[in-house]
Amino acid sequence: MSSGEPNYMRRLVIILASLFFGFTLVIISGWGLIYNPGDGDSWLIWSLRRTPLLLGVILLVTGFVLLRKPVETDPSAPQDDVENMDGA
């Protein structure tokens, strides 16, 4: 496969990994913050405790943005009859 052709499997793995790890980070770090919010922490520790939550949200947004990005047509694939919708 040349570098000009789209790599669908790699894109699918990136989307699934970002969604999976994003949801996992949000759930685990969110429950950790609910269980022990650490209200008396300094601002540095407070922000470090919320870093996994922020990273999870960034991964989720990245996964959904990549999911919404249009897929290029593969030039090596044969043309379908999808473009010819009138049945001729």
Buried (B, 14 or more C-beta within 10 A) or exposed (E): EEEEEEEEEEBEEBBEEBBEBBBEBBEEBBEBBEEEEEEEEEEEEEEEBBEBBEBBBEBBEBBBEBEEEEEEEEEEEEEEEEEEEEEE
